[in-house]
Amino acid sequence: MPPPDTAITVHLDDLLAARGLTLTQLAALVDVTVVNLSVLKNGRAKAIRFSTLTRLCQALDCQPGDLLRYEP
């Protein structure tokens, strides 16, 4: 569940399950620590770099909108 001050939700769990990947495998593919991906996955990230978002989309074969959603 996202913190109450944000309306952006992260759907990394869904994408990982659909691709048959673990968080550890994804971290290695995108060169980001498991801890940082976990922060993102659990909705606790305050920001994400476009370069990281690009690598995530490449590794998961998805669009940014598949990963992040605005839910008022």
WODA-V558613 format. One record per helix or strand of 3 or more residues. SS is the DSSP state (hx for helix, st for strand). FROM is the first residue (numbers start at 1). LEN is the number of residues. If there is no record, write none. Layout:
BEGIN
<<SS | FROM | LEN> <SS | FROM | LEN>>
END
This chain:
BEGIN
<<st | 8 | 3> <hx | 12 | 8> <hx | 23 | 8> <hx | 34 | 8> <hx | 50 | 11> <hx | 64 | 4> <st | 68 | 3>>
END
